[in-house]
């Protein structure tokens, strides 16, 4: 196992889940969010970490978020081609 999924699993163990399936759902949601963040959002915005991305988003009005996210989209076209393939 890698570090991030094992840390997410350990975090879910310490929460108060009523059923085992509830714990598994929490783990899957967190891993999905982490993968989406690292494989899509960080490369598109060309930020170095999630903290920088969230700071930039909090200092930008919500109506300008699409422009913020798509500003580097054309520069990242090769990344998307590799990602899709």
C-alpha positions, 0 to 999 in steps of 0.5 A: 500500500502507498502512504496516502491510501493507508493514511486515509484508511487510518483516519477513517478507523478513528471516526465513528462509523455505524457500519463497515460499509459507511467506513468504506464509503468514506475511504472511497470518497476521500481517495477519489477527492485526493486523486482528482485533486492531484491528477486534474486540478493541480496540473491545470492550475499549475500550482505546487500544492493544494494549499496554494490552490485553495488560497488562490481560490479563496482570494478569487471571486466565485464568478471568476473560478472558471476563468482561473481554472481554464487559464492554463488549459490550452498550455496543458493540452499535452497533459490531457492527451496523455491523461486520456490515453 
